[in-house]
């Protein structure tokens, strides 16, 4: 199941920065339906346009908010600057004590979900198929890719990021779509969606604040240079 919930800015920012790992809600009839593995989209109040996609990894019930703060580290619940007293005061503003006594409290442990999209861009150079690869500032080689922005489709993100990182305007061809899933950091799961593409226009451009080098290489060279095995394997399914 997938759910929508609102968050005030300080809590939204803490969750975005991956310090807030647990959201506290009344354990009412609606929340009793939540299960481990469900998706929760947290929207920034008041309009909820900006959202964070998360997956439920654990659920724990408590009798009241005091029991929550007695058992869960405060930094998992709120912003780093908040005190226990401030956090409890915030909760009491939203949830009257008689309602808390009636339903109890649900601690929803979440894992942030991220998505990036990119393109395996190819072109013939001297009658041999070449692949466009980039070297990131941290030293790893891979295909051009980047984070999805609000209201973008996967393909729009892949095209935009390829152009921003390399200066190459690509077009997506065929029905190739492969997803790599990994954990770039604790409490975060990331999907990277790759498409197959060809050059439409443009030339490799420098400098780039995220990219250290950009190269056209043969498939054999790409298989040697690309850092992560999961991306190297895409060359086999792409060929």
N, C-alpha and C positions, 0 to 999 in steps of 0.2 A: 504494500500500500504506500501511497505518497500523501504527505500532509503539508499544509501551509501554516506557518506560525510567524507572528510579528516579534521584533526585538527593538528595544530602545537603542540609540546610537552607541552608548558606552558598552553595552553587551554585544551588539553587533560587531563593533570594532575588535573587542576582545576575542570573539569567536573567529573573526577573519584572521587575526594575528595568531590564532591557534593556542592562545593561553586559556581561554574558556573552553572546556571540554565537556561540561555537563550543564544541561538546561533544567531548571526546576519548574514544574507545573502542578496544578491541582490534579489529583488522581481521580478525576470525575469520569463520567461514562464515556466521554469522547476520548480521553487519554487512555482509558483501559483497553482501547482497541489497538493501541500501538504495540508493535512486536519488534524484536531484534531483527535487523535486516531491512526494516522499512526506511523510506526516504523522507526526510523533512527539509523543506525549503524555508529557510528563515529569511523573512523580508524586513528591510530597514524601515521602521516607522517614521512618518505616518503613512506614506504612500505605498511602501513595500515594493518599489520599483527595483531597487538593488536587492539582490538575493544571494544567499549562500546555500549551496546544496550539500546536505549531510546525510550520512547513513547511521542508523541507530545500532550501537554495538553492545549496549547493556541497559537494563532497566532495574531500578531498585526503589522500593516504596519505603516511606518514612511516615511517622505519625504527624510531624509538624516541622516547621522550618528550623527550629532550634536543634532538633535531632539531625537535620541535614548538615548544619554548620559544625556540629560536634563530630561528624563522621567523615566529612569530605573536605579536603584542603580548599581554602577560600579562593586560591588562584585558579582553581578549576571551574569556579562558579561565576566569577565577576571580574571587573577590571582590576588591574594590579594596584591601583591607588585606593581602592575601597577598603573600609574596615568591616569587621563582622557586624558592628552596630549599624553602619550605613546600609549594608546589604539586607539585613533583617528589616530595617525600617522601610526600604524599598519594597520588599515583598509584602509587608503588612499594608502598604498603601493600595496594592492591587488585590489582595486577598484578605477579606475580613476573617477574624479568628473563628467565628461560628461556621463559616464555610470550610475552613481548613480542618476543623474538628469533624465535620461531616464526611469529607472525602479523603483526608490524608494527602500526602505529597508524593509525587513521582519524580525521581531523578533520572533524566534521560541522558545517557552517555552517548556522545556522537563522534563520528569521524568525518572530517571535512572531505568533500569530493571535489576534485578539480578536473578540468578538461582542457586539453590543447589540441590543435589541429595543424597538420602540415601536408606537404606534397613531396613525393618522390619525383623530381623533375628530371627528364631525360632529353637528350638530343644527340644527333649523329655528328661526330667530329672526325673528319678524315675516314668516313665510312665505318666508324666504330661507335657503338652506343656508349655515351657518357652520362654520368649521374652527377647532379649538383649536390655537394655536401658542404657543411659549414663546421668551423671549429669555434666553440663557445669560449668565453673568457676563462671559464674554469678548467679548460683544457680538453674537453671531450668533443669528439667528432660525431656528427649525425646529420639528419635531414633538416631543412628549415621548417620551423614550427613555432607556435606560440599560443598564448591563452585566448580563449573565447571572450569577446566583449558582449555587453548586454544587447539582446535582440539580433545577434548575428546567427546565421546558420553555420554549420560545420564547414561547408565549402567556402563560404565568405571569409571565415577566419583563416582557413588554409591559404587562400589566395592573397589575402592582405598580409599575413605574416611572412609569406615567401617573398613578397615584394619588399616589405620593410626590412627584412634581414639581408636580402641579397641584391636588390635592385632589379630582379627579374620578374616580369609580369608573365605568369603562367596561365595556362588553361587546363582544366581538369578533363581527362579523357577516360573513357571506359567506365566500368562498374566496380573497379577496384576500391575497396574500403576495408582497411584492417585496423584493429584496435590493440594497442599495447597498454597493459595495466601494471602499475608499479607503485611503490611507496617512496616518494622523494624525501620525506621526512616523517618523524613520528606523528601519529594521529592524522595523517593525510593520505588519501588514495587518489591516484591520478590516472585518468584515461587519456591516451594520445591517439587521435584518429588520423590515419594517413590515407591520402588519395594518390592516384597516379596522374602525372601531368606532363605537358610539353611546353616549350618556350613559345610565348606569343610575341613578346618584345622585350627590350631592355638589355642592359649590360651589367655585369657584376660591378657593384659600387662599394666604395669604402669612404670614410670609416663608419663603423657601427658600434654603439655603446655596449652591445651584447655579444657581438661576433668578432672574433680575432682574425679568422681567415675564411675565405670562400674559394672552392675549387670545383672545376669540372674534372672528373676522374673516370676511368673505366670501371666496369662492375668489379673486376678483379682487384683493382686498387681500392675501391670503396669497401670491399669486404675486409681488406687489411686495415684500413684506417678507422672505420666506424667503431666507436668504443663499446657500445652495448650490444650483446648478442641478439636481443630481441629485434633491434633495428636491422642488424645484418641479415637476419632471417627473412626480413621483408623483401630483400633483393631476390631471394629464391622464389617467393610467391609472386613477385612483380614481373619476373622475367618470362 
